[in-house]
Amino acid sequence: MTGPELVPFQQIVVKVHSRCDLACDHCYIYEHADQSWRTRPKAISDEAISWTALRLAEHAKSHALPSVSVILHGGEPLLAGPARLRRVCEELTAALDNVAGLDLRIHTNGIQLSSRYLDLFDEFDVRVGISLDGDRSANDRHRRYADGRTSHPLVLRAVDLLRQERYRHLYLGLLCTIDVANDPVTVYDALAELEPPRIDFLLPHATWDDPPARPDGSPTAYADWILKIFDRWDARGRPVPVRLFESVLSTLAGGPSLTESLGLAPSDLVVVETDGSLEQVDSLKSAYEGAAATGFDVFRHPFDEVARHPGVRARQLGLGGVSPTCRQCPVVRSCGGGLYTHRYATGSGFDNTSVYCNDLKALILGIEERTAPVTASPAVTDPEALLILQQDLTRYTLARLNEELDGRGGERWSAAWELASTIDESSLGLDEIYAHPYTRTWLHDCLEALRRQRPDAVALALRLESCVAAAAVRSGLGLSVRVGCPTGTLTLPTLGELRLSADGEPCEAEVGGTLDELVVRVAGRETLRVHPEKPRAGWRPLHRPGLDGWPQLVLDDLDPYRDCYGEPVRPAGDIESLAAAWALLRDTAPGRAAELAASITTLTPLRGAGPSLGRHAYGALGLGLHGPPADLAVALLRGFARAKLRAVGEVTDLLAEDGAWLHPAPWQDEPLPASALLAGAYERVALADLDPASATHAVLALETLRDAPEPTVSGKRLIAALHTEAAGG
């Protein structure tokens, strides 16, 4: 089988005992198709333990795994007894020492749990997960002794023991197998009352040959049941993590799945049976006799051989491993086709939708509908929120630079950093600098220089002095800031530049003053006083065209970090074409022009036509300011659309698994990935006032994206807003 590169195992299930002291009638080990447990030894042998530890250590070492998780399982693993469990823990701990971190867990029904076991688990940091299906009536529906007696009081005793202060750190959580005949709210409340660190709700194992019970015949009975719990959980402030819910919320936002039963992440789990056999995931025993078997064992085969087994590889293909129907489903990123076992049908194997397909779709869409209004980023529809989040991103990047410098900036950096904090707390002066489009370009250049260990990295970082000086002038706080000028020129972002040394000799300046008068002192020279917006000998302010309706616009051909467009910068000069293009936009697209004016503060004139985007410069465009006004108006809107879409994508995920699908594009013959289709539609919506025909293409593209699997919650919100705008709504 062809497919992805080998995926190393990071979860190892070790069956330490193959029998159980309960007779749960929904157990996939004893009550389903595969009955191989009957021929296996009750307890794992010393030899199998030693070889398992050896195989795991060599696997972790060969793949440089930072950590591995080992789950002690059964049957009922506590039946192995404290001595055997100690042997397992000792062997695994010794083998993984100085190789990889070891996360030891045990999943138990809790019946045998006692302080004797928990003291052992405390010694080896073994965390304990307990199976419990809710209140007594719910638990008794399936989890009974063979003679029908209830197990519920003993399980509660085990949970109470785990909740004691001395063992609380070992409490992993509760696992609940769903039965739609139980009341969902009662089940949830009973579990939540026990204050578990996490709750796992598990769909009962079923296949198309042996489908799940649906007492009322509803195709979404399981989704309806789970959503009632979601509503209860959400209304109470989500007091306990529920992995099923958090996994769906994660994938809806573009993140990873948090459980094997959902999502497209490759399986990384292998099972060691009590006889040393190596098998695939246990749930496959629900499909047919031998479904989990690989033919390998720990005595003769390394884990890499199991990882190459066709059955294992089939669960590592991601999107390529689901059925054709699933590949076209809009929720496939979240459900991943469902648990592999639940797809099985005689004749077609696992190449089917999940037997819970309708439930999974209803569950995911139900959670999305309930949460989208509060989880979708406001930046996708609110330009002001986008600007605030972009500014926050710049603040975060500056904080990263401070951490990366780790004292290497010396006294000068420390002084500038302290002044920045003072200004930030006292006025809005620094906000102008954070909002300046080229500030983040400089910050990323610094981080890259530090990463590459360039000798000029610290000198680049000390531009912070210039930023703080400009902020101090804007703040009006009367602060004086020392600024190094290595080329003899003082550059003040958002203001201009002052030549202090005719021959380019480095110097230092003390900068102060206000927006009415800039005061610069250089040792041994007279104090220079200039008006920040009026040119004079040596002082070049940024050019402000003063366009009606776009008052904050500056033409920046001075800031050294504005040169990030990959083509020559042209000195700012004649603005007749720009003024005419702006007048055209205000007349034909007033709403779009107003948004552009509120977002774009800086144009860097280029020798080429543009528009061009800087590397990290939202709020700026590189643009040729010459040529016909109509062409320049189109370039402005096109550049703004590109800049805004990229800026939105910097603060929230719009798409996931981009490139896994190709979609028809109304404006060309070749299909496009979702990102290119969205970009094309976004641009065409922006140009609709100047070219009404572009709106038609945009609507068709957005309708395709609306039903596509890639958009996240934020992406769907953006697509819906664009569709309404393009359709004239």
N, C-alpha and C positions, 0 to 999 in steps of 0.2 A: 504494500500500500504506500503510495506517495503521500506526502503531507508535510507538516511542519517539522522543524528540527526536533530532536529528542527533548522532551520536557522532563526534567528530573523530578523524582518523587520528593515532596516535602511533607507529606502526611503519610504516616505508616500506622495502620491498624494492626495490632498484635492480639490475636485471639489467645488469651491465657487460659481459658476454660471453655469447653464446647457444650456444656449442659446448663440448665437454668432451674431455679427453684420456684419459678412461676410458670403458668401455662397460659400466656397471653394469646388469645385466639387471632390477633392480627399480626403476630410476629412473622417476619419474612424469613427467619432462620428455620423455624420448625413447622410453620403452617402453610408454606408456599411450595412452589414446584420442586425446588432443589432440596433433596434430603440427604446430602452428603455428610451432614453432621453425624449421622448414625454410625459411620465407619471410621470416624476420627477419634483419637485418644481424648479422654476427658480433659486432661491438663497438658499444657505445653511442656516438653521435656527440657532438661538442662542443655542438651546438645542443640536443640532448636533455638533456645534462648541465645546461646553463645554465637551461633552462626548468624542469627538475625542482627545482633549487635555489630558483628564484624561486617556484614553486608551493608548495613546502614552507614557505618563509619567510612567505608571505602567509597560509597556513593556520595556522601556529603563532601568528602575530600576531593574526589575527582571532579565534582561540579562546583567546588568552592561555595557550598551553600552556607549562608550565615547562620541558619538555624533549621531545625527539623522538628516536627510535631509528631509525637508518638501517642496513640490512643489505645489504652488497654481495654479490651473488649471481650465479648463472649458470644453466645451464652451469657452467663452472669459471671463477670470476672472475679468477684469477691469469693466465689466458690473455690478459686485456686488456692486460697489461704494466704495468710501473712508471709509465711516463709517463702513460698514460690513467688509472690509478688515482690518481696525484697530482692530475691535473686534477679528478677527481671530488671528492677530499677538499678541495682548495682552494676549489672553487665552493661546496660545501655549508658549509664552515666560514665563509667570507666572508658567505654569505647569512644564516646563523643568528646571526652575531655581534650581540650586544645584543638579540636577539629571543627566543631560547630556548636551553637547553642542548642539546648535540648528543652523542649516544651513537652512535659509529661502530663497526660490526662487519663482519666478513667471514666467510662460511662457505665453506670450501674443502676439497677432497680432500687438500690438502697436498703433492701431487706436485711442484709447481713452487716450493714455499716455500723461500726462501733469506734470507740476511742482507740482501741488497739490498731485498727486500720488507719485511722486518721493521724495517729502519732507517726506511723510509718510514712504516710503520704506527706506529712509535714517535713520529715527528714529529707525527702527527695523532691519536695515541691511538686507533688502530683495534685493537680486540680481535679475536682470531682463534679461531673454532670449527672443529674438524677432524672430518670424517666418518671413522669407523673402526668396523668391526663386530665387533671383538674380537681374538682371537689370529689367527695366520696362516691356519689352516684355515677359521675362520669368515669372515674377511675375504675370502678367496679364493673363497668360495662365490658371491659376487656382484660384488665390486669388483675387476675385472680390466681389463687393456687389451683392445682389440678382438682382438688375436691370442692372447689367453688368458694372457699373462704376468701374474704377480703384481704387485700394487702395494704390498704390505704393507711391505717394507723401506724404501721411499721415504717412506711415511706415518710410520713410526717415526722416520725421520731428521728429518722435519719436527717431530714432537712433541718429540724430543730438543732440537732447536734452540730451540723455544719454552720449554723448561724451563730453559734457560740463565739465569743470574742477570740478564743485561742485558735479556732479553725476557720474563721470567716474568710481568711485570705485564700482558702482552698476551694471555696464555693464557686464553681464555674457557672452553674445555671440549671434550668429545668428544660426537659425535652417533652413536648406534648404531641402525641399523635391525634390528629383531628378525627372526630366522629360527628357528623352533622346531626346525629340524633340527640346530641347533648346541647344544652343551652350555651351559646358562645360567651355571653357576658358573664354567666356564672362561672364558666371554666376560667376565663381570663382573671376575674376577680379573685378566685381561689389561688391561682398561681401568683398573681401580683402581691397578694397578702403575705406571701412567704419571702418577699424582698430578694428575689434572685438577681444576680448580676446580669443575667440575660435569660430570655425565654426563646426557645425554638419551637415553632409550630410546624409539624411535619405532615404532609399529605400521606394518607395510608398507601402503601405500595400496591399498585394495580397495573394491569396491562389491557390491551384491547381484547385479549383472550379472556381475561378475568377482570372486568371493569369494576370501578368503585361503586359502592352502594349509593343510590340516590333515592331515598325514601319518598320524596315528593315528585320525583321524575324531572326536577329542574336541571337543565344542562349547566347551570351556574351555581348549583347548591353550595359548593365548597367556597366559591368566591363570596357569595352572599354571607355565609357563616363567618368567614375571615374578616370581611369588611365591617361587620358589626363589632368585632373586636377592635379593628382599627379605629373606628369612631370613638369607642370607649377609651382606648389608649390615647388618642389624640386629644380628646376633650379633657382628660385628666393631666395633660401636660407631658405625656410620654415619660412616665416616671421610671420605666425600666426599659432597657434596650430589647427590642424584638427583632431578631435577625432577619426574618422574612420581610418585615416592613422596611427596615433600614437598607436592605439589599435593593428593593424596588425603588426606593427614594434615591439611592445612589445611582442606579442605572438611568433613571429618568433625568437626572442632572448631568449625565455623561460620564459618571464614574464607574468603577468596577462592580461586579456582583460580589456579594459577601457570603454566598452559599453555593455549594455544588449543584443544588437543585434548580438554580436559576442562572441565566446569563451565559455568555459565550466563552468564558475563560476555559482554558484547557484543564482537564482533570490531572491532578498531581498526587493521586492517592493509590496505594497498594496495600493489600491485606496479607498478613502472615497467619495461616491457620495453625491449629495446635500441633499438626503433624509436620510443620515446616513448609507446607505448600504455599506457593505465592499465587494469589488470586486478585482478580479485579474487584471493583467496589462491590460490597456485600449485597446491595439492593438488587443486583442482577439475579440473585437466587430466586426472585419473584417471577422471573421470565420463564425459564425452563431448566431442567436438570443439566448441570454443567455449564450454565451460561457464564459463570464467573471464573471458570477454570482457565489456566494458562499452560499447564504442563510443566511449569517451573517450580523449583523449591530453593530454599536458602542454602542447602547443603552443596548444591552443584552449580547454582546460577547467580550471577550478580544482578542487582536491581536493573541495570541498564538493559539486560536482555528482556526483562518483563516490560520495560518502557517501550521496547520496539514491537511488542506483541500487537497484531492487527486490532484486537479488541480494545486495547488501551489507546492505540493511535486514533481509533475512530472517535474517541471522546476527547481528542486534542485538536480537532480540525476546525473548531470555532464555527463560523458561518458555513463553511464547507461541509460540516458534519450534520447539518439539520436537513429536513425534508424540503423539497422544492416549494411546497406550500408555506412552510415556515420562513424561508428566505425572503418571501415577498410580504410578510406580515409586518405591520408597523410597530408591533411590540416585541419583535424577536430579540432586540438588544437586551431587553429586560428579562424575558422568560427563557431565552436561549434554546427554545424548543422544548423546555421542560426537562425534568430528570430523564436521563437516557433510558432507564429501565421502563419508564412509563410510556415509551413509544413502541414497545414491542407488540408485534402481532404475528401469528403463524403465517408463513408464506412470504411476508415482506420484511421480516426481521425488525430492525430498529429504524427503518427508513419511513417513518410515519410522524404525524403530529402526536403530541402527548395525548393520552387518554383524558387528561385534564385541560385540554386546549381551551375550551370555552371558559373554564374557570380562571385560567391564568390570564387570558385576555381581559375578562371582566374585572379581575382583581387589579391588574396593572392600570387599566383605564380608570377604574374607580378611585384608586389612590391618586392618580394624576389629576382627575377632576376635583378631588377634595383639596389638593395641596397646591396646585399650580398658581392660584392667585397670590400665595405668600412665598412660594419657592422660586418662581420666575424672577430673574433679576430686573429691577426697575430700569436698569440702563438700556434695555432693548426698546423701550417706548418713551422714556423720559430723558430728553437731552440734558437737562440740568443734573439729573442723577448720574448720567454718564460722565459729565465733567467732574463731579465730586469724586466718583470712584477712580477716575484717571488720576486726579490729584492725590488721592490716597495711595495709589499704586506708586507714584513718584516718592511719596514719603516713605513707603515701605522699602523702595529701592535704595534711598539714601541711608536708611537704617541698616540695610544689608551691607552697604559700603563701609559704614562705621565698624560693623562687626568684622568684616574681612580685613580691614586695616589693622585691627587688633593692636593699636598703639604705635604702629609704624609711621603714622602721620606726625608724631612728635607734638611739641608744644603748640606749633602753629595750627595743626588740625584741632587739637583739644580746645584752643581758644575760640576758633571759628565755630566749632560744634556747640560750645557753651553759649556763645552769642546767638546762634540760630535758635537754641532752646528759649533764650530770653525773649527774642523777638516773637517767636511762635506763641508764647504764653501771653504776650502783652498787646499784640496788634495783629492786623491782617497783612502786614508787609511781606511776610514770607509766602503767603498764599499766592501772590503774584509770581513769585519765583517758581514755586511748585507747579503752577499752571503754565509757566512758560514752556513752549513746545520742545525746546532744545535742552532743557534741564535733564530729562531722562536719557537723552542721547549721550550727554556727557557722563551720566552715572553708569550707563552700561559700558561705555568705553573704559571707564576706570575699573569696573569689575573684570572686564576682559583682560585689561593690562595686568591686574593682580593675578588672575588665573594663569596667565602666560609668564608671570614673573618678569615682566618687562622692567628695565631699570628706570623708566620714566613714570611708573605707576603712581608713586606717591606725589610726584610733581603734578600729575594730571588731577589727582584727588584734591589738591590744594586750591583748585578753582573754587572750592567752597567759600574761600575768603571773598572772592568777587561776588558770589551769589549772596552772601550775608551782607556785604557792603551795599549792594543794590537794594536788598530788603530793608536795611537800616534807613537808607534814604527815603524809601517809600513809607516806612513806618512813622517817620516824624518823631522818633523817640530821642533824637539828639545823640545817638551813639556814634563813636568813632571806631572804625574798623581798619586794622592793618591788612594790607593786601600786597602780596608779592607780584611783581611784574617782570617775569623772566625775559621778555622781549622789549622791555621799555615802554610797553603800551598797557594802559589800564582798561580792561574790558569789563563793563558793567552790564550783565544780562538785563534785558528789557529797557535799557536806557541808552547806551552808546559806548564809544571808546574815546580815550584821551591819550594822545601821544605825549609821553613824559621824557623820552630820550630820543633825540634826533638820530643818534647813531645806533639805536637798538640795544644800548647797554642795559642790563638788568638793574632794577631798583625796587625800592619798597615805598608804598604810599600809605598815608593815613587818610581814610575817606569818611566824610561825614556830610552834614547838611540835610536839606530837604528837597522836595520836588520843586521848590521855588529857587533854591540856590544850592548847587553842588559844591562842596568844599574839599579840596584835595591838597594835602601837605606832603612835600617830599623833602627829606633831610637836606639841609644846605641850600634850599631854593625857596623862592617866595611861594606863598599860599596861592593856589589857583582857585578862582571862583567862577563858575559858569552856570548858566541856566540850562537844566537838563534837556530842554526841547529846542534850544537856540544854538545853531552852529557858531563857532568862533575858532580862532587859530588853535589848532591841535585837537579840538573837540568836535567829534562827529556824532551827533545824535541819530537815533533811528528815525527813518523817514516815516511820517504819519500823513497819509494822503488826505485824511479828513473827509472821507466819502459820506454822503448823507445816508444815515441808517446803518453805517458800519464805522462808528467812531473809534473803536479800539484797534482798528487794523494798523499794523506797522509793516513796512517793507524792510526786511532784515537782510542786508548784505554785509553785515559786520561780524556777528557772533561766529566765532570759529567753529562752533558745533552745528551751525546751520548748513555746513558744506557736507551734507550726508545724502545727496541725491544721485551721486554717480555721474554728474555732468557739471560743466562750468557754471559758476554763479555770475550773473550779469549785474553790474552796478545799478542801483535804483535810479531811475531817471524819469522820462516822460511817462505819465500815467493816463494819457488820454484814452487809450484803448481799454484800460482797466475801468476807468470811470464810465465809459460808454457801455461796457459789458455789464457793469453793476446796475446801471440804470435800466438796461434791458431786463435783467433778472427781477428787479423790483417791480417792473411793470407787468411781466408775464407770469412770474412765479413768486408772488409776494410772500407766501408762507414759507416756501423753501429758502428764499433769500434771507428772511428773518432768522431762520434756524442757522443758516450758514454764518451770518454775521455774529450770532451769539456763541458760535463754536470755534470758528477759525479766527485766530488773532494775528497770525503771522503769514505773510507771503514772502518767500525768497525768490527773487527774480532769476530765472535761468536763461541761458542762451538758447536752449532748445524750447520746444513747445510745451512739453509736459502734458497732463499733470504728473508729478512725481511725489511719492511718499517717502519721508525720511524713515530711518530705521526704527526710531522710538519717539515719534514726535507728533502726537495728536494735538490738533490746534494749528498745525502748520502745513502748508503746501509749497512745493517747488513748482514754479509755473513760468512759462514764457509770457511776459506781459505785453508782447507786441502781437500784431496780426489783427484780423477782422474781429470786431467786438462780438459778433454772433458766435464765432469759434471759441473765443475766450470765455464767453458765458457758459457754453457747453463744457469746456475744460474745467471751469470752476465747479460746476455741479458734479461732474464725473469724479473729479479729485476729492470733493467733499464726501461723496457717497463711499468711495473706497476707503478714505481715512476713517469715516465714522464706523463702517462695518468692521474694519480691523480693530478699532478702539473698543467696540462692543465685545468682540471676540477675546480681547485681552482681559476683560473683567468678568466674563462668564462664558461657559462652554455652550456653543450653539448647536454643534453637531458631534456625534460620536461614530466611530467606525467609518469615518469618511474614506471613500475610495473603495469600500467593499461592494458597493452597488454603482451602476451607471444609469443615468436617467435621460430620457429624451429632452433635447433643448429646442424650443420653438424657433430659435434664431439660427440654427445650424443643423447639418445632417448628422454629425457625430454626437453620440451621447456624452454626458458630462458627469463627473462626480458631484455629490451634493454641494460641496463648497463652491465649485465653479458655477453651478446652476444658481445658487443663492446669490453669489456676487453679481452675476449677470442680471438677475431679477431686481436686486437692490438698486443697481445703477439705472436700470430702465424705469423704475418707479421714480427715481430722483429726476429723470429727464422728461417725465411725462408731460409737464407743462410746456416744455419747448418742443416736444415731439410726441403728440398724443398717440401715435401708432405704437410707440414703445410700451405703453401700458398694456396693450393686448398680449404681447409676448410675456410681459411680467406676470399677468394673471395666470396664464397657462403654466408657466414654470412654477409659480407658487402653489397652484393646485396639485401639481405633481409632488412637490416637497411636503405639502400638508399631509399626504398619505404615505410618506416615505418613512423608513425605519430610523434614519440618522438623526433627525432633530431631537434635541433635548427639550425639557420643559421651557427653558428660555428661548430656544430656537423656535418652538411652536408658537410662543407668544409673539415673537418677531414676525414670523411668517403670516400669522393671522392679521397683525396690524398692517403689514405691507399689502396683503390681499385686499383688505378693506379700502386702503388708500388707492390702490391701483384700479379697483373696480368702481371707484367713484363714490364709495360709501362713507 
